[in-house]
Amino acid sequence: MPGRMGLTTKERKAVLRNQASNLLWYGRIEVTEGHIQSLRSYVEKIITLAVNTYTDTVETTVTTKDSKGKEVTKKVIKDGVKKLAARRKIMSLTYDIQFTKEAKESKAEFRARTKGINHPLIEKIFNEIAPKYAERKEQLGQGGGYTRRYLKGERHGDAAEVAIIELV
């Protein structure tokens, strides 16, 4: 039963959020065949939401005073109404995955690399994934079809069909 996955509603939603977050972060995960259809539609809705709203930004001018009392004018780019709503919706549909420190990276380098990024997965969706698929949508003239699956065979132990799902 691919729709229910043999789980209660809370468990099913938690599994889908976890698998979708990992798929969007790593680009590829290995799951059982029964989870593929549910996960595929879940992730494609998230990506479609991001693709349709990632360009909605508003540029505003902010005037503040610096430490010497001079007025300083800055241009600030913020999310528009649609992008903000989409960002919040995607945050409710995924878990937040944080950056990890690389093997030979110092603390200062790690802080510099991650400075100003509060939600790395959401930033990745809007800055990397959405523009890539928007360009693909323009070239092919169609939306959707963001994932692909490969059947891997049976898992040792419980003989469950295992498949790999990845972003195209």
C-alpha positions in Angstrom: 0.0 0.0 0.0 2.1 2.9 -1.3 -0.3 5.6 0.0 -0.2 4.7 3.7 3.2 2.9 3.9 1.8 0.8 6.8 2.2 3.7 9.2 0.0 6.0 11.2 -0.5 9.6 9.9 2.1 11.1 12.3 4.7 8.5 11.5 4.1 8.8 7.8 4.4 12.6 7.8 7.6 12.4 9.9 9.1 9.8 7.5 8.2 11.8 4.4 9.6 15.0 5.9 12.9 13.3 6.9 13.3 11.5 3.5 12.4 14.7 1.6 14.8 16.8 3.6 17.6 14.3 2.9 16.8 13.9 -0.8 16.8 17.7 -1.2 20.1 18.1 0.8 22.1 15.2 -0.7 20.4 14.9 -4.1 20.0 11.1 -3.8 18.8 8.6 -1.2 18.1 4.9 -1.0 14.6 3.9 0.2 12.2 1.0 -0.2 10.0 0.7 -3.3 6.9 1.3 -1.2 8.0 4.8 -0.1 9.1 6.0 -3.6 5.7 7.1 -4.9 4.7 9.0 -1.8 8.1 10.6 -1.5 8.2 11.5 -5.2 5.0 13.5 -5.2 5.9 15.1 -1.9 9.3 16.4 -3.2 7.9 17.5 -6.5 5.3 19.7 -4.9 8.1 21.3 -2.8 10.3 21.9 -5.8 7.4 23.3 -7.9 6.5 25.7 -5.1 10.1 26.9 -5.0 10.4 27.2 -8.8 7.2 29.3 -9.1 8.2 31.8 -6.4 12.0 32.0 -6.2 12.2 35.2 -8.3 9.7 37.2 -6.1 12.0 39.7 -4.3 11.5 43.3 -3.2 14.3 45.9 -3.2 14.0 48.5 -0.5 16.2 51.4 0.7 17.0 51.6 4.4 18.5 54.7 6.0 20.3 54.4 9.3 22.8 56.4 11.3 26.3 55.0 11.8 28.5 55.5 15.0 29.6 59.0 13.9 26.0 60.2 13.4 26.1 60.2 9.6 23.1 58.9 7.7 23.9 55.7 5.7 21.6 54.5 3.0 21.6 50.8 2.1 19.7 48.8 -0.5 18.2 45.7 1.0 16.7 42.8 -1.0 13.9 41.0 0.8 11.6 38.2 -0.1 8.3 39.2 -1.7 5.0 38.1 -0.3 4.7 34.9 -2.5 8.3 33.8 -1.8 8.0 34.4 1.9 4.8 32.3 2.0 6.5 29.6 0.0 9.5 29.7 2.2 7.4 29.2 5.3 5.4 26.4 3.6 8.6 24.6 2.7 9.9 25.0 6.2 6.8 23.3 7.5 7.2 20.4 5.0 10.9 19.7 5.7 13.3 19.4 8.6 16.1 21.9 8.9 19.5 20.3 8.0 22.6 22.2 9.3 26.0 22.5 7.7 28.7 20.2 9.0 32.4 21.1 9.5 34.6 19.7 6.8 37.5 17.4 7.7 40.4 19.9 7.5 38.4 23.0 8.1 39.2 25.3 11.1 36.4 26.8 13.2 37.1 30.3 11.8 36.7 29.0 8.2 33.5 27.1 9.1 32.0 30.3 10.7 33.0 32.4 7.7 31.4 29.8 5.3 28.2 29.6 7.2 27.8 33.2 8.4 24.4 34.6 7.8 22.7 31.3 6.8 20.1 30.3 9.3 18.3 27.7 7.3 20.8 26.0 4.9 18.3 23.6 3.3 15.8 26.3 2.5 18.6 28.5 1.1 19.8 25.6 -1.1 16.3 25.0 -2.4 15.8 28.6 -3.4 19.3 29.4 -4.5 20.4 26.2 -6.3 17.6 23.8 -6.9 14.8 26.2 -8.0 16.9 28.2 -10.6 18.2 24.9 -12.1 14.7 23.5 -12.6 13.3 26.8 -13.7 15.9 26.9 -16.5 15.1 23.2 -17.3 11.4 24.1 -17.4 12.0 26.9 -20.0 14.2 24.7 -22.2 11.8 21.7 -22.2 8.6 23.7 -22.0 7.3 21.6 -19.2 7.3 21.5 -15.4 7.6 18.5 -13.1 9.6 15.4 -13.5 12.3 16.5 -11.0 13.1 13.0 -9.7 14.2 9.7 -11.1 14.3 6.2 -9.6 16.5 3.2 -10.0 15.5 -0.3 -8.8 18.3 -1.8 -6.9 16.9 -5.3 -5.9 16.0 -7.0 -2.7 17.5 -6.0 0.6 19.2 -8.8 2.7 17.3 -9.6 5.8 13.7 -8.7 5.0 13.8 -9.0 1.2 12.2 -5.6 0.7 12.6 -4.1 -2.7 15.1 -1.2 -2.5 15.3 1.7 -4.9 17.4 4.8 -5.3 15.6 8.1 -5.9 17.6 11.1 -7.0 17.0 14.6 -8.3 17.4 14.9 -12.1 
